[in-house]
Amino acid sequence: AISSALIATTTPIVAAVITRLAYSQPFRKGIILGVLLAVSGGICAALANGEQFNQFKGGEFFILMAISIWVWYSYNCQWWLPNFPQIGIAALTVTAGAVGIAMYVGVADFLGFDDIRFGTSLREWMILGWLAIGPVSTTIFLWHFGVSRIGVTVGAMYQNLAPIVVVLISISIGRYPSILHLVGGLLIISGVLYTQIRNLPQDFWALPFLK
């Protein structure tokens, strides 16, 4: 898990590189420093439990591949479907994922090369319903909606806040963060804010409430 979390913090870098090399999209102002801060913060948050990332096991490559595919897909959704509502893009994403995994489950169960188990209790069906409505459908819609406004790279920087969200949830049940958690959160927030501020339009600072 710690290796996965550390690799996931590189998502903003992957996003910046892919959009630059594949689509010749110029780097946003301040994106290099912002990404470095966000990635550093993500690493701090991931290492806050004292574990270390010191052994390569092969799965790291697949996580990096998954990140790259998701970044590529997120960018192209907005490019391929410019007039499509974000809720529609989210629906297509969820539907494609459901069809794909259903096909895999069917083949794996028929051929027996994977251990497929199906829940039958009411509690398991309730969990499935919650996952479908909350962490899957709503999350994907919010991701596409956000990316359409701020781009994939900055959106990926916000993803590094996930460990901080976990810390806030832990606080609500009486478990408090370490100094490393706090440092990580501060670095991530600083990176995101720095990039966003550097890309504000010039006339923003001329608004009456800023004078």
ZIPEKA-V573032 format. One record per backbone hydrogen bond with DSSP energy under -1.0 kcal/mol. NH is the residue of the N-H (numbers start at 1). CO is the residue of the C=O. If there is no record, write none. Layout:
nh = {NH	NH}
co = {CO	CO}
//
This chain:
nh = {5	6	7	8	9	10	11	14	15	16	17	18	19	20	21	22	25	31	34	35	36	37	38	39	40	41	42	43	44	45	46	47	50	63	64	65	66	67	68	69	70	71	72	73	74	75	76	77	79	80	81	84	89	90	91	92	93	94	95	96	97	98	99	100	101	102	103	104	105	106	107	108	109	110	111	112	116	125	126	127	128	129	130	131	132	133	134	136	137	138	139	140	141	142	143	144	145	146	147	148	149	150	151	155	156	157	158	161	162	165	166	167	168	169	170	171	172	173	174	175	182	183	184	185	186	187	188	189	190	191	192	193	194	195	196	197	198	200	204	207	210	211}
co = {1	2	3	4	5	7	8	10	11	12	13	14	15	16	17	18	19	28	30	31	32	33	34	35	36	37	38	39	40	41	42	43	47	59	60	61	62	63	64	65	66	67	68	69	70	71	72	73	75	76	77	81	85	86	87	88	89	90	91	92	93	94	95	96	97	98	99	100	101	102	103	104	105	106	107	108	114	121	122	123	124	125	126	127	128	129	130	131	132	133	134	136	137	138	139	140	141	142	143	144	146	146	147	151	152	153	154	158	159	161	162	163	164	165	166	167	168	170	171	170	178	179	180	181	182	183	184	185	186	187	188	189	190	191	192	193	194	197	201	204	207	208}
//
